[in-house]
Amino acid sequence: MLIRAKRKEHNRFEEAKEKLQTYHYHLILLDIHLPDGNGIDFIQELRQITNIPIIFLSVVNDEY
């Protein structure tokens, strides 16, 4: 079975919200650390407008 996927990367909270109004997504991969917001807050907003499956990933690195 061959599965084809297209990837769209959005690094900003507001940009991702705008794209959700334009494109149809089958899955969202989300990180807790967004440059202009919090991934948990974003999930709460997403759930008000869509039921797209979300995989939530995050890495915490103490070395900055």
Beta strands, then each sheet from edge to edge (+ up, - down):
strand 1: 28-31
strand 2: 33-34
strand 3: 37-38
strand 4: 54-57
sheet 1: 1+ 4+
sheet 2: 2+ 3-
end
